[in-house]
Amino acid sequence: MGKLKGILFLAVIAAGFYIAWNMVPPYFNNYKLQDDLDDIARRNSYTQTSEDGVRQIVITKARQNDVTLKEDQITVTRGPEGIGISVHYTVHSSASAGNALARHV
């Protein structure tokens, strides 16, 4: 009985490490992308960069953070207080048992 508890404990710990190994990188990449989007919005609020130009900058930064985006997933709005950037994407992880992690930045 004692060996069974030990083996079960190790299996639970191993499963936790496996899930963390697969789930942490997408969240980390999301936080890096959020920082990049804030930086892009700040820098381009005072320039005459078009909305399509901002979208291309966002796609480039997302690619650097291992996030694949298409232009229709990015919404750029320009108002009196600056630029607003909204990105909607989904990350698939093998640890989520076929479920997708939906990320809305």
N, CA, C and O of each residue as an XYZ file, in Angstrom:
420
protein
N       0.817     -1.195      0.000
C       0.000      0.000      0.000
C       0.864      1.263      0.000
O       0.532      2.252     -0.653
N       1.988      1.217      0.748
C       2.872      2.364      0.814
C       3.544      2.643     -0.520
O       3.710      3.803     -0.900
N       3.936      1.585     -1.242
C       4.575      1.765     -2.557
C       3.586      2.334     -3.564
O       3.949      3.149     -4.412
N       2.342      1.901     -3.465
C       1.309      2.386     -4.384
C       1.085      3.891     -4.193
O       0.942      4.629     -5.168
N       1.056      4.338     -2.937
C       0.896      5.768     -2.669
C       2.085      6.553     -3.212
O       1.918      7.640     -3.765
N       3.284      6.001     -3.052
C       4.480      6.678     -3.561
C       4.469      6.791     -5.072
O       4.804      7.837     -5.629
N       4.083      5.709     -5.734
C       4.024      5.723     -7.202
C       2.939      6.688     -7.684
O       3.140      7.426     -8.649
N       1.801      6.678     -7.011
C       0.718      7.594     -7.374
C       1.150      9.049     -7.169
O       0.857      9.905     -8.003
N       1.836      9.327     -6.080
C       2.335     10.673     -5.807
C       3.297     11.118     -6.905
O       3.200     12.245     -7.390
N       4.222     10.249     -7.301
C       5.169     10.588     -8.366
C       4.461     10.804     -9.703
O       4.848     11.676    -10.482
N       3.422     10.008     -9.967
C       2.668     10.173    -11.214
C       1.955     11.523    -11.240
O       1.909     12.182    -12.279
N       1.402     11.934    -10.107
C       0.723     13.234    -10.047
C       1.727     14.368    -10.230
O       1.443     15.336    -10.936
N       2.894     14.261     -9.603
C       3.930     15.278     -9.754
C       4.407     15.335    -11.208
O       4.579     16.424    -11.756
N       4.622     14.183    -11.833
C       5.057     14.139    -13.236
C       4.000     14.752    -14.153
O       4.338     15.480    -15.087
N       2.726     14.464    -13.894
C       1.650     15.040    -14.707
C       1.616     16.558    -14.544
O       1.392     17.278    -15.517
N       1.834     17.045    -13.336
C       1.869     18.492    -13.102
C       2.998     19.159    -13.867
O       2.808     20.219    -14.464
N       4.187     18.536    -13.852
C       5.314     19.098    -14.613
C       5.034     19.080    -16.111
O       5.375     20.030    -16.815
N       4.418     18.008    -16.604
C       4.095     17.903    -18.028
C       3.133     19.017    -18.443
O       3.329     19.670    -19.468
N       2.099     19.221    -17.638
C       1.119     20.261    -17.961
C       1.773     21.639    -17.908
O       1.551     22.470    -18.789
N       2.571     21.879    -16.881
C       3.256     23.183    -16.767
C       4.204     23.399    -17.942
O       4.285     24.504    -18.479
N       4.917     22.354    -18.342
C       5.873     22.459    -19.455
C       5.171     22.867    -20.744
O       5.736     23.601    -21.554
N       3.944     22.396    -20.937
C       3.206     22.700    -22.163
C       2.342     23.955    -22.066
O       2.031     24.560    -23.091
N       1.950     24.357    -20.865
C       1.020     25.473    -20.722
C       1.710     26.814    -20.443
O       1.167     27.860    -20.798
N       2.871     26.807    -19.827
C       3.524     28.059    -19.459
C       4.020     28.842    -20.682
O       3.810     30.054    -20.718
N       4.658     28.235    -21.675
C       5.157     29.027    -22.812
C       4.091     29.855    -23.539
O       4.365     31.007    -23.872
N       2.879     29.322    -23.803
C       1.888     30.192    -24.455
C       1.509     31.405    -23.601
O       1.316     32.497    -24.135
N       1.403     31.229    -22.304
C       1.079     32.362    -21.440
C       2.227     33.367    -21.410
O       1.996     34.576    -21.442
N       3.447     32.876    -21.348
C       4.608     33.757    -21.358
C       4.671     34.545    -22.665
O       4.921     35.750    -22.654
N       4.442     33.863    -23.796
C       4.435     34.544    -25.102
C       3.316     35.580    -25.169
O       3.480     36.636    -25.781
N       2.171     35.279    -24.538
C       1.063     36.227    -24.517
C       1.445     37.492    -23.757
O       1.150     38.598    -24.209
N       2.095     37.342    -22.617
C       2.506     38.521    -21.848
C       3.537     39.345    -22.604
O       3.494     40.575    -22.567
N       4.469     38.678    -23.292
C       5.436     39.418    -24.100
C       4.726     40.174    -25.219
O       5.063     41.322    -25.509
N       3.741     39.528    -25.848
C       2.989     40.179    -26.927
C       2.207     41.375    -26.385
O       2.134     42.409    -27.049
N       1.625     41.253    -25.198
C       0.911     42.389    -24.608
C       1.845     43.575    -24.401
O       1.481     44.714    -24.692
N       3.044     43.310    -23.901
C       4.023     44.395    -23.726
C       4.382     45.028    -25.062
O       4.488     46.250    -25.169
N       4.571     44.188    -26.086
C       4.895     44.715    -27.413
C       3.749     45.554    -27.974
O       3.984     46.594    -28.588
N       2.500     45.103    -27.764
C       1.350     45.873    -28.255
C       1.251     47.222    -27.560
O       0.945     48.227    -28.201
N       1.508     47.256    -26.255
C       1.513     48.539    -25.546
C       2.573     49.466    -26.116
O       2.331     50.658    -26.310
N       3.749     48.912    -26.382
C       4.843     49.708    -26.946
C       4.483     50.221    -28.348
O       4.727     51.384    -28.669
N       3.905     49.351    -29.172
C       3.504     49.753    -30.531
C       2.456     50.861    -30.463
O       2.530     51.834    -31.213
N       1.490     50.717    -29.574
C       0.437     51.730    -29.450
C       1.025     53.067    -29.001
O       0.655     54.118    -29.525
N       1.942     53.027    -28.028
C       2.561     54.273    -27.558
C       3.368     54.952    -28.653
O       3.258     56.161    -28.857
N       4.180     54.173    -29.355
C       5.054     54.753    -30.378
C       4.285     55.290    -31.582
O       4.678     56.298    -32.169
N       3.199     54.627    -31.951
C       2.487     55.019    -33.164
C       1.300     55.942    -32.906
O       0.595     56.311    -33.845
N       1.069     56.316    -31.664
C      -0.020     57.251    -31.359
C       0.269     58.640    -31.906
O      -0.650     59.393    -32.227
N       1.546     58.974    -32.011
C       1.925     60.327    -32.406
C       2.536     60.379    -33.796
O       3.119     61.392    -34.181
N       2.407     59.287    -34.556
C       2.904     59.274    -35.924
C       1.728     59.134    -36.883
O       0.591     58.914    -36.467
N       2.015     59.263    -38.134
C       0.977     59.151    -39.150
C       0.945     57.754    -39.780
O       0.509     57.606    -40.922
N       1.395     56.743    -39.061
C       1.364     55.370    -39.569
C      -0.090     54.950    -39.774
O      -0.934     55.151    -38.900
N      -0.367     54.372    -40.926
C      -1.734     53.956    -41.221
C      -2.116     52.757    -40.359
O      -1.262     52.107    -39.755
N      -3.413     52.480    -40.316
C      -3.884     51.322    -39.549
C      -3.336     50.025    -40.129
O      -3.013     49.101    -39.382
N      -3.226     49.945    -41.472
C      -2.642     48.746    -42.087
C      -1.163     48.622    -41.744
O      -0.659     47.513    -41.563
N      -0.467     49.748    -41.653
C       0.938     49.722    -41.259
C       1.107     49.223    -39.833
O       2.023     48.455    -39.538
N       0.213     49.666    -38.946
C       0.261     49.199    -37.554
C      -0.030     47.700    -37.507
O       0.602     46.969    -36.744
N      -0.984     47.241    -38.319
C      -1.278     45.797    -38.360
C      -0.046     44.995    -38.765
O       0.229     43.942    -38.188
N       0.692     45.485    -39.748
C       1.897     44.781    -40.188
C       2.955     44.751    -39.085
O       3.654     43.752    -38.918
N       3.070     45.836    -38.344
C       4.015     45.871    -37.219
C       3.597     44.847    -36.166
O       4.438     44.136    -35.615
N       2.294     44.775    -35.890
C       1.790     43.816    -34.898
C       2.046     42.384    -35.359
O       2.461     41.547    -34.558
N       1.808     42.094    -36.621
C       2.047     40.741    -37.151
C       3.518     40.374    -37.013
O       3.840     39.244    -36.646
N       4.408     41.307    -37.300
C       5.849     41.046    -37.176
C       6.232     40.761    -35.730
O       6.960     39.806    -35.459
N       5.747     41.582    -34.796
C       6.058     41.374    -33.375
C       5.465     40.061    -32.879
O       6.098     39.351    -32.097
N       4.259     39.734    -33.326
C       3.626     38.479    -32.901
C       4.438     37.282    -33.382
O       4.621     36.313    -32.645
N       4.923     37.350    -34.615
C       5.735     36.266    -35.158
C       7.001     36.076    -34.325
O       7.443     34.945    -34.123
N       7.588     37.171    -33.840
C       8.778     37.087    -32.988
C       8.463     36.428    -31.646
O       9.354     35.872    -31.003
N       7.197     36.490    -31.221
C       6.767     35.878    -29.961
C       6.094     34.524    -30.183
O       5.376     34.043    -29.306
N       6.315     33.911    -31.332
C       5.747     32.590    -31.665
C       4.227     32.577    -31.664
O       3.609     31.587    -31.272
N       3.627     33.678    -32.102
C       2.177     33.771    -32.247
C       1.896     34.087    -33.712
O       2.399     35.072    -34.252
N       1.091     33.245    -34.343
C       0.754     33.448    -35.749
C      -0.566     34.202    -35.836
O      -1.586     33.755    -35.313
N      -0.531     35.353    -36.505
C      -1.725     36.181    -36.656
C      -1.994     36.488    -38.120
O      -1.083     36.532    -38.947
N      -3.275     36.699    -38.416
C      -3.693     37.188    -39.721
C      -4.232     38.600    -39.519
O      -4.561     38.999    -38.402
N      -4.315     39.343    -40.606
C      -4.755     40.731    -40.508
C      -6.168     40.863    -39.954
O      -6.468     41.844    -39.273
N      -7.046     39.894    -40.231
C      -8.425     40.011    -39.746
C      -8.551     39.732    -38.244
O      -9.625     39.932    -37.677
N      -7.482     39.278    -37.594
C      -7.499     39.042    -36.151
C      -7.061     40.281    -35.367
O      -7.077     40.274    -34.136
N      -6.675     41.330    -36.068
C      -6.153     42.531    -35.438
C      -7.091     43.695    -35.729
O      -7.420     43.963    -36.885
N      -7.519     44.382    -34.678
C      -8.353     45.568    -34.819
C      -7.556     46.762    -34.322
O      -7.087     46.780    -33.184
N      -7.407     47.758    -35.185
C      -6.686     48.981    -34.828
C      -7.670     50.132    -34.896
O      -8.300     50.360    -35.929
N      -7.802     50.859    -33.791
C      -8.668     52.036    -33.753
C      -7.838     53.238    -33.351
O      -6.989     53.165    -32.463
N      -8.100     54.334    -34.017
C      -7.379     55.570    -33.722
C      -8.394     56.584    -33.200
O      -9.402     56.867    -33.846
N      -8.106     57.121    -32.022
C      -8.987     58.098    -31.402
C      -8.180     59.283    -30.902
O      -6.966     59.335    -31.094
N      -8.852     60.239    -30.258
C      -8.145     61.423    -29.767
C      -7.108     61.101    -28.693
O      -6.130     61.833    -28.536
N      -7.314     60.009    -27.952
C      -6.357     59.670    -26.907
C      -5.261     58.725    -27.376
O      -4.403     58.348    -26.578
N      -5.264     58.335    -28.635
C      -4.200     57.494    -29.179
C      -4.741     56.325    -29.978
O      -5.867     56.350    -30.476
N      -3.902     55.290    -30.089
C      -4.249     54.098    -30.861
C      -4.667     52.991    -29.908
O      -4.062     52.796    -28.854
N      -5.708     52.272    -30.295
C      -6.125     51.077    -29.571
C      -5.885     49.870    -30.460
O      -6.285     49.857    -31.624
N      -5.230     48.855    -29.909
C      -4.941     47.639    -30.666
C      -5.586     46.470    -29.938
O      -5.346     46.259    -28.749
N      -6.403     45.713    -30.658
C      -7.052     44.533    -30.101
C      -6.696     43.337    -30.972
O      -6.814     43.390    -32.196
N      -6.260     42.259    -30.329
C      -5.847     41.058    -31.049
C      -6.606     39.865    -30.477
O      -6.668     39.687    -29.261
N      -7.183     39.050    -31.359
C      -7.906     37.850    -30.949
C      -7.259     36.648    -31.620
O      -7.214     36.562    -32.847
N      -6.757     35.720    -30.808
C      -6.132     34.533    -31.375
C      -6.292     33.354    -30.424
O      -6.622     33.523    -29.251
N      -6.054     32.165    -30.950
C      -6.178     30.928    -30.195
C      -4.873     30.162    -30.285
O      -4.268     30.068    -31.353
N      -4.444     29.616    -29.158
C      -3.233     28.808    -29.105
C      -3.642     27.383    -28.757
O      -4.351     27.162    -27.776
N      -3.202     26.423    -29.552
C      -3.486     25.022    -29.273
C      -2.319     24.422    -28.509
O      -1.161     24.585    -28.892
N      -2.634     23.727    -27.428
C      -1.605     23.110    -26.601
C      -1.883     21.623    -26.474
O      -3.037     21.218    -26.330
N      -0.841     20.806    -26.525
C      -1.028     19.369    -26.417
C      -1.439     18.971    -25.007
O      -2.004     17.893    -24.822
N      -1.174     19.803    -24.015
C      -1.515     19.475    -22.631
C      -2.976     19.753    -22.315
O      -3.471     19.317    -21.276
N      -3.675     20.464    -23.181
C      -5.053     20.822    -22.884
C      -6.044     19.798    -23.424
O      -7.238     20.087    -23.510
N      -5.579     18.620    -23.786
C      -6.422     17.506    -24.225
C      -7.346     17.899    -25.374
O      -8.535     17.581    -25.367
N      -6.788     18.585    -26.349
C      -7.560     18.948    -27.526
C      -8.293     20.268    -27.395
O      -8.853     20.755    -28.377
N      -8.308     20.856    -26.224
C      -8.960     22.146    -26.045
C      -7.986     23.263    -26.407
O      -6.777     23.138    -26.216
N      -8.522     24.325    -26.919
C      -7.690     25.454    -27.318
C      -7.682     26.492    -26.204
O      -8.650     26.645    -25.459
N      -6.579     27.189    -26.115
C      -6.485     28.309    -25.182
C      -6.801     29.575    -25.963
O      -6.021     29.989    -26.820
N      -7.923     30.182    -25.675
C      -8.309     31.399    -26.385
C      -7.666     32.588    -25.696
O      -7.794     32.755    -24.484
N      -6.983     33.405    -26.462
C      -6.300     34.564    -25.908
C      -6.867     35.810    -26.575
O      -6.864     35.923    -27.801
N      -7.338     36.718    -25.785
C      -7.824     37.994    -26.301
C      -7.009     39.085    -25.634
O      -7.146     39.336    -24.437
N      -6.171     39.723    -26.410
C      -5.289     40.758    -25.871
C      -5.948     42.104    -26.080
O      -5.385     43.132    -25.702
